[in-house]
Amino acid sequence: MHTTEPLPTAVILAVFGALLIVSAVFSRASERFGLPVALIFLAVGMLAGSEGIGGIPFDNYSAAYRLGTIALVFILFDGGLNTPASAVREFAAPAAVLATAGVVGTAGLFALGARALGFEWPAALLLGAVVSSTDAAAVFSVLRSSGIHLKRRVGATLEIESGANDPMAVILTTVVTQSLVEPVSGLGWRVPLTVLAQIVVGGALGLGFGFGGRMLLARVRLPAAGLYAVVLVACGFLSFAVPTLLRGSGFLAVYVAGVVLGNGHLPYKSGLLRVHDALAWLSQITMFLVMGLLVFPSRLLDVALVGLALAMFLAIVARPVVVWLCLLPFRYPKKEAAYISWVGLRGAVPIILGTYPVLAGAPGAERLFDLVFFVVVVSTIIPGATVGWAARRLGLESPEPPAPLAVVEIEPVGPVNGELLSFYIDDALSVAGERLADLPFPEGAAAMLVVRGQELIAPKGSTVLQPGDHVHVFARTEDRPLLHLLFGREEGP
């Protein structure tokens, strides 16, 4: 065995490495043609599959489900790490309604559309449950790689909803699948209690692991910086696994834990965020590659017409109606509600959920999986390719300043009374055109770097600030309010 084993492993690693490189390189096409990058990864997986030019045989739904779940843990955790707590506090209510009532409403309306096309009620309800939630991986990647800056309320609502609505879709899919495989009387009465228990347990344990992880990382002294990333990964795994074992929502918990950790003072925080950004991208590529390998393109032709009709119904009717009703109490302007409904992208989550009925042995599950895959691809291409265009057309771009071409970072290992702040010099600021020596800096503050286009300027007293400059200032924590009076709002999320 020891003489042959390295060869199969080497083949697997070679194939996987080649697919990763191809996916990453061809992701540039998403920028050129305005397509969600997830579709590039899916396409590469399909081309490499058993009916593609790669000819890789793969039909292991169980392995795909497990790999997809692990990938989603990384993606949701990274999404939480990059979500400002202020946005959660401000927009948690509308996002929560979309993530709960919105998912149920979408599932119900989609089921009605499927029933109108001839599906029996059990299959229609299962289809609705599987495609009911937006996908965090698709929404995060499209919004953050599109090059647009959405108005804060719109972007935050979309991201929080997509990070928090998976639990409801998982619960609905599980309950409907179980009712198909083993019909149980009185199941409908238990659904609301199951949903409530999953949300309460998942949310509470997510907060617990988040604050516990913050305390651990702040107090422990590890011999190498890389070990802090290991501890943070462990926090993500535990925040998903423990609530799941206790019948709570692991997906909600890992997102909540990420938000709590990301808004705390962590050692080597910027480095940790970069590590998890890379892990999230690796997870996203792997997840979509595996889902692409799992699909047989020849079977998609049989569901093409029905899938196209359902995808258009989802994008044009079901999602907009539900979003409008959910956001009505919060008085979102019509343009913002329209955009939120349009960018409710589907992605790997419905595809992963589509494997669950197959694993459970539900009747007609493989055809349902093919249909879900087709619906996801079509409903992602049309809205996903128009994210930037729709934002500009509806006037929802935020006038954010351009990002600097260079940044300065401080990575404290423990709590320190000092931080590095970055400010954009707008022409409306009073400091524009002034020398640094003439500005009333607090006693413990000083400018460390001025970024002017492609030029890095070492700040001196005679340096004159110009509109368009990015200024990095070191200051004590208590001096931050005074610097806000001078330079306005800080750059960053």
NUKOLMAR-559225 format. One line per 5 residues: number of its first residue (from 1); for each residue x, y, z of C-alpha. Coordinates in Angstrom, 2 decimals, decimal comma. Example, Ala and Ser with C-alpha at 12.3 -4.5 7.8 and 13.67 -1.06 7.14 Angstrom:
2
1 = 12,30/-4,50/7,80; 13,67/-1,06/7,14
//
This chain:
493
1 = 0,00/0,00/0,00; 2,81/2,39/0,88; 4,29/1,99/-2,62; 1,10/3,05/-4,44; -0,67/5,44/-2,08
6 = 1,27/8,63/-2,88; 0,26/8,37/-6,53; -3,54/8,61/-6,09; -3,06/11,42/-3,60; -0,75/13,23/-6,00
11 = -3,28/12,86/-8,80; -6,06/14,31/-6,63; -3,89/17,25/-5,56; -2,72/17,87/-9,13; -6,27/17,91/-10,47
16 = -7,53/20,08/-7,63; -4,61/22,49/-7,95; -5,13/22,81/-11,69; -8,86/23,47/-11,22; -8,14/26,13/-8,59
21 = -5,71/27,93/-10,89; -8,10/27,78/-13,86; -10,98/29,05/-11,70; -8,96/31,91/-10,25; -7,57/32,99/-13,64
26 = -10,91/32,82/-15,42; -12,58/34,77/-12,62; -11,25/37,85/-14,43; -13,97/37,19/-16,98; -16,56/38,02/-14,34
31 = -15,27/41,60/-14,26; -15,22/41,94/-18,03; -18,67/40,49/-18,68; -20,33/41,48/-15,40; -21,09/37,88/-14,37
36 = -20,98/36,68/-10,76; -17,64/35,00/-10,16; -19,44/31,97/-8,69; -20,72/31,08/-12,15; -17,15/30,89/-13,44
41 = -16,32/28,33/-10,76; -19,48/26,36/-11,52; -18,68/26,35/-15,24; -15,13/25,11/-14,62; -16,52/22,31/-12,45
46 = -19,01/21,28/-15,12; -16,32/21,32/-17,83; -14,10/19,14/-15,64; -16,94/16,73/-14,78; -17,89/13,37/-16,19
51 = -19,65/14,88/-19,23; -17,11/17,65/-19,77; -13,67/17,75/-21,33; -12,07/16,73/-18,00; -14,07/13,52/-17,70
56 = -13,78/13,42/-13,89; -16,46/11,01/-12,59; -18,17/12,42/-9,51; -21,66/11,70/-8,18; -21,04/11,58/-4,43
61 = -23,85/13,71/-3,01; -22,79/12,95/0,56; -19,25/14,23/0,04; -20,57/17,29/-1,79; -22,95/18,05/1,09
66 = -20,15/17,81/3,68; -17,67/19,86/1,65; -20,34/22,45/0,94; -21,25/22,74/4,61; -17,61/23,25/5,66
71 = -17,17/25,85/2,92; -20,28/27,70/4,06; -18,92/27,83/7,61; -15,82/29,65/6,37; -17,83/31,96/4,08
76 = -20,40/32,93/6,71; -17,69/33,38/9,35; -15,72/35,68/7,05; -18,89/37,59/6,19; -19,55/38,13/9,89
81 = -15,97/39,24/10,54; -16,40/42,00/7,94; -19,86/43,16/9,04; -19,79/46,34/11,21; -21,74/46,01/14,43
86 = -23,24/49,45/13,79; -24,84/48,15/10,60; -26,25/45,13/12,43; -27,75/47,30/15,17; -29,24/49,72/12,66
91 = -30,62/47,28/10,10; -31,10/44,06/12,07; -34,90/44,39/12,17; -35,60/44,57/8,41; -32,90/41,99/7,67
96 = -34,36/39,65/10,30; -37,83/39,93/8,78; -36,41/39,15/5,33; -34,40/36,23/6,77; -37,45/34,63/8,40
101 = -40,82/35,71/7,06; -39,21/36,55/3,72; -37,83/33,03/3,33; -41,17/31,44/4,22; -43,04/33,79/1,87
106 = -40,64/33,14/-1,00; -40,96/29,39/-0,48; -44,74/29,62/-0,50; -45,02/31,82/-3,60; -42,46/29,74/-5,48
111 = -44,42/26,60/-4,58; -47,55/28,20/-6,03; -45,65/28,93/-9,25; -44,38/25,35/-9,42; -47,87/24,00/-8,79
116 = -49,20/26,12/-11,65; -46,63/24,46/-13,91; -47,92/20,99/-13,04; -45,86/19,94/-10,03; -47,58/18,02/-7,26
121 = -47,82/19,91/-3,98; -45,09/17,90/-2,13; -42,56/18,48/-4,91; -43,61/22,13/-5,30; -43,21/22,80/-1,58
126 = -39,81/21,09/-1,53; -38,64/23,18/-4,49; -39,82/26,34/-2,76; -38,01/25,45/0,46; -34,73/24,68/-1,32
131 = -34,54/27,94/-3,32; -36,08/30,19/-0,66; -32,91/31,80/0,74; -30,40/34,13/-0,83; -26,81/32,93/-0,89
136 = -24,18/34,59/1,29; -21,29/33,55/-0,94; -22,93/34,96/-4,07; -24,10/38,21/-2,43; -20,81/38,89/-0,61
141 = -18,66/38,24/-3,69; -20,86/40,20/-6,11; -21,22/43,25/-3,88; -17,54/43,36/-2,87; -16,10/42,68/-6,32
146 = -18,52/44,78/-8,38; -16,59/48,00/-7,77; -19,71/49,86/-6,64; -20,35/51,47/-3,25; -24,00/50,98/-2,36
151 = -25,85/53,22/0,03; -25,19/51,88/3,49; -28,76/50,79/4,24; -29,10/48,83/1,00; -25,75/47,06/1,16
156 = -26,03/46,25/4,87; -29,58/44,89/4,52; -28,55/42,60/1,66; -25,46/41,27/3,43; -27,10/40,73/6,83
161 = -30,10/39,04/5,23; -27,94/36,67/3,19; -25,82/35,83/6,23; -28,83/35,13/8,45; -31,44/33,51/6,21
166 = -29,82/30,10/5,66; -31,21/28,62/8,92; -34,81/29,12/7,83; -34,17/27,53/4,43; -32,37/24,58/6,08
171 = -35,26/24,06/8,51; -37,91/24,24/5,77; -36,00/21,85/3,51; -35,42/19,38/6,34; -39,03/19,43/7,50
176 = -40,54/19,09/4,01; -38,10/16,31/3,07; -38,91/14,39/6,24; -42,61/14,74/5,57; -42,08/13,24/2,10
181 = -39,94/10,34/3,27; -41,80/9,60/6,53; -45,17/11,38/6,69; -45,96/12,41/10,27; -49,27/13,82/11,45
186 = -49,22/17,16/13,19; -45,88/18,14/11,66; -47,11/21,62/10,77; -47,60/22,57/14,42; -44,00/21,69/15,22
191 = -42,46/23,78/12,44; -42,78/27,20/14,19; -41,38/25,73/17,42; -38,47/24,16/15,52; -37,71/27,45/13,81
196 = -37,84/29,40/17,08; -35,62/26,88/18,88; -33,04/26,90/16,08; -32,87/30,69/16,03; -32,72/31,11/19,82
201 = -30,12/28,39/20,36; -28,04/29,44/17,36; -28,14/33,14/18,19; -27,36/32,68/21,89; -24,47/30,26/21,33
206 = -23,14/32,41/18,49; -22,95/35,36/20,90; -21,37/33,14/23,52; -18,64/31,80/21,24; -18,05/35,26/19,81
211 = -17,47/36,96/23,15; -15,65/33,92/24,50; -13,33/33,93/21,49; -12,66/37,65/21,95; -11,69/37,15/25,57
216 = -9,47/34,18/24,75; -7,64/35,92/21,91; -7,18/39,09/23,95; -5,71/37,32/26,99; -3,75/34,38/25,63
221 = -0,12/34,87/24,61; 0,83/32,51/21,81; 4,43/31,95/20,64; 3,69/32,62/16,94; 1,38/35,04/15,16
226 = 0,02/32,28/12,93; -1,42/30,47/15,94; -3,92/33,29/16,47; -5,39/32,43/13,07; -5,63/28,79/14,17
231 = -7,56/29,79/17,29; -9,90/31,97/15,23; -10,58/29,10/12,82; -11,31/26,87/15,81; -13,80/29,46/17,11
236 = -15,58/29,33/13,75; -15,76/25,54/13,75; -17,02/25,35/17,33; -19,58/28,11/16,82; -21,12/26,01/14,03
241 = -20,71/22,53/15,46; -21,89/22,95/19,05; -25,22/24,70/18,23; -25,87/22,14/15,50; -25,32/19,28/17,96
246 = -27,73/21,00/20,36; -30,43/21,28/17,65; -29,75/24,96/17,06; -28,83/26,75/13,84; -25,10/26,41/13,31
251 = -25,23/28,63/10,24; -26,76/31,52/12,20; -24,37/30,93/15,11; -21,21/31,06/13,00; -22,32/34,31/11,37
256 = -23,19/35,91/14,74; -19,89/34,75/16,23; -18,05/36,28/13,27; -19,79/39,63/13,79; -18,90/39,69/17,49
261 = -15,28/38,71/16,88; -14,81/41,06/13,94; -15,96/44,05/15,97; -13,63/43,37/18,87; -9,99/44,28/19,50
266 = -8,11/41,21/18,28; -4,34/40,75/18,16; -2,98/40,95/14,59; -6,52/41,80/13,48; -5,73/42,96/9,95
271 = -3,62/39,86/9,34; -6,37/37,60/10,71; -8,93/39,21/8,43; -6,67/38,63/5,42; -6,27/34,96/6,37
276 = -10,02/34,47/6,60; -10,60/36,37/3,37; -8,28/33,88/1,64; -10,00/30,94/3,35; -13,41/32,24/2,26
281 = -12,26/32,53/-1,36; -10,73/29,03/-1,26; -13,98/27,71/0,24; -16,08/29,47/-2,37; -14,02/28,13/-5,27
286 = -14,00/24,61/-3,82; -17,72/24,64/-3,11; -18,75/25,78/-6,59; -16,25/23,46/-8,27; -17,67/20,47/-6,41
291 = -21,24/21,51/-7,21; -20,28/21,85/-10,87; -18,70/18,38/-10,85; -21,89/16,98/-9,39; -24,04/18,17/-12,30
296 = -24,67/16,21/-15,50; -25,28/18,81/-18,24; -27,26/16,36/-20,39; -29,88/16,08/-17,66; -30,30/19,85/-17,52
301 = -31,81/19,86/-21,02; -34,81/17,94/-19,71; -35,64/20,67/-17,19; -34,55/23,70/-19,22; -37,96/25,12/-20,12
306 = -39,53/24,54/-16,71; -36,38/25,76/-14,97; -36,30/28,96/-17,03; -39,95/29,67/-16,25; -39,43/29,08/-12,52
311 = -36,24/31,16/-12,43; -37,99/34,12/-14,05; -40,96/33,71/-11,71; -38,58/33,77/-8,74; -36,71/36,87/-9,90
316 = -39,64/38,89/-11,23; -42,60/37,86/-9,07; -41,87/35,85/-5,91; -38,83/37,70/-4,56; -40,06/41,26/-5,34
321 = -43,51/40,68/-3,82; -42,10/39,20/-0,63; -39,41/41,89/-0,23; -41,93/44,68/-0,75; -44,27/43,23/1,91
326 = -41,43/42,60/4,38; -39,91/46,08/4,03; -43,21/47,95/3,97; -43,28/48,52/7,77; -39,73/49,93/7,65
331 = -40,55/52,53/4,99; -37,77/51,71/2,57; -37,99/53,87/-0,56; -39,35/52,05/-3,60; -36,00/52,16/-5,39
336 = -34,17/50,59/-2,45; -36,79/47,85/-2,03; -36,64/47,16/-5,78; -32,87/46,81/-5,71; -32,90/44,55/-2,63
341 = -35,43/42,31/-4,32; -33,42/42,20/-7,56; -30,09/41,33/-5,90; -31,47/38,41/-3,90; -28,96/36,12/-5,58
346 = -29,13/32,34/-5,31; -25,96/30,27/-5,27; -24,44/27,20/-3,68; -26,77/27,10/-0,65; -29,83/25,99/-2,67
351 = -27,64/23,52/-4,56; -26,32/22,08/-1,29; -29,85/21,93/0,10; -30,87/20,18/-3,13; -28,57/17,28/-2,22
356 = -30,42/16,69/1,05; -33,56/15,14/-0,52; -31,27/12,91/-2,62; -29,45/11,69/0,49; -32,78/11,18/2,27
361 = -34,16/9,12/-0,60; -37,07/11,43/-1,39; -38,98/10,44/-4,55; -37,85/12,29/-7,68; -35,00/13,95/-5,76
366 = -32,38/13,75/-8,53; -34,64/15,52/-11,03; -35,38/18,11/-8,38; -31,62/18,63/-7,90; -31,15/19,23/-11,63
371 = -34,04/21,69/-11,63; -32,66/23,56/-8,62; -29,26/23,84/-10,29; -30,82/25,27/-13,45; -32,97/27,74/-11,49
376 = -29,95/28,91/-9,49; -27,77/29,46/-12,56; -30,42/31,39/-14,48; -31,57/33,48/-11,53; -27,95/34,34/-10,76
381 = -26,92/35,27/-14,30; -29,72/37,75/-14,91; -29,68/39,76/-11,65; -26,00/39,11/-10,97; -24,84/40,54/-14,28
386 = -26,82/43,74/-13,71; -25,84/44,57/-10,11; -23,76/47,62/-11,04; -26,08/48,80/-13,81; -29,15/48,56/-11,57
391 = -27,44/50,47/-8,74; -26,49/53,32/-11,09; -29,89/53,33/-12,78; -31,71/53,57/-9,45; -29,28/56,12/-8,04
396 = -28,21/53,92/-5,14; -24,45/54,38/-5,36; -22,87/55,97/-2,33; -20,42/58,83/-3,00; -17,58/57,04/-1,23
401 = -14,04/58,36/-1,81; -11,66/56,16/-3,82; -9,57/53,70/-1,85; -5,93/54,71/-1,30; -3,25/52,86/-3,24
406 = -1,27/52,31/-0,02; -2,24/51,86/3,61; -0,40/51,82/6,93; -1,35/49,27/9,56; -0,55/48,68/13,22
411 = -1,01/45,15/14,54; -0,96/45,27/18,35; -0,55/41,94/20,12; -2,49/43,16/23,14; -4,58/46,14/24,25
416 = -2,79/49,45/23,62; -3,83/53,08/24,00; -3,22/54,13/20,44; -4,54/53,47/16,96; -4,00/54,42/13,35
421 = -6,82/56,32/11,65; -7,25/57,05/7,96; -9,05/60,11/6,54; -9,95/61,27/3,04; -9,40/64,97/2,37
426 = -12,51/66,22/0,64; -12,41/69,68/-0,96; -15,22/70,77/1,41; -13,06/70,18/4,51; -11,48/73,20/6,17
431 = -8,12/71,38/6,35; -7,87/71,20/2,55; -5,10/73,58/1,44; -3,68/73,93/4,96; -0,18/73,09/6,18
436 = 0,08/70,27/8,72; 1,97/72,62/11,07; -1,06/74,92/11,17; -3,52/72,21/12,18; -4,48/71,89/15,87
441 = -3,47/68,24/16,31; -4,05/66,78/19,80; -0,88/66,42/21,87; -0,62/62,65/21,31; -1,47/62,64/17,59
446 = 0,67/62,95/14,46; 0,33/62,40/10,72; 2,31/59,32/9,62; 1,72/59,13/5,86; 0,00/61,08/3,09
451 = -1,08/59,11/0,01; -1,54/61,37/-3,02; -2,48/59,34/-6,10; 0,50/57,06/-6,76; 2,82/59,15/-4,60
456 = 3,71/58,44/-0,96; 4,57/61,57/0,99; 6,42/61,64/4,31; 4,45/64,29/6,22; 6,30/67,33/7,52
461 = 5,08/70,57/9,03; 5,32/72,27/5,64; 3,25/69,59/3,86; 0,05/71,10/2,43; -3,00/68,82/2,39
466 = -4,73/68,72/-0,98; -8,22/67,52/-1,92; -8,04/63,83/-2,79; -5,27/63,05/-0,28; -5,53/60,10/2,09
471 = -3,98/60,95/5,47; -2,99/58,29/8,02; -2,88/59,70/11,56; -1,65/58,01/14,73; -3,58/59,04/17,84
476 = -4,58/57,97/21,30; -8,04/56,50/21,61; -9,36/59,50/23,57; -8,20/61,86/20,78; -10,42/60,32/18,13
481 = -13,34/62,78/18,59; -11,02/65,77/18,06; -9,61/64,25/14,89; -13,16/63,67/13,62; -13,79/67,40/14,04
486 = -10,71/68,11/11,93; -10,95/65,49/9,20; -14,53/64,20/9,29; -15,48/60,56/9,08; -12,82/57,88/8,99
491 = -12,23/55,76/5,91; -13,18/52,12/6,02; -16,37/50,18/6,77
//
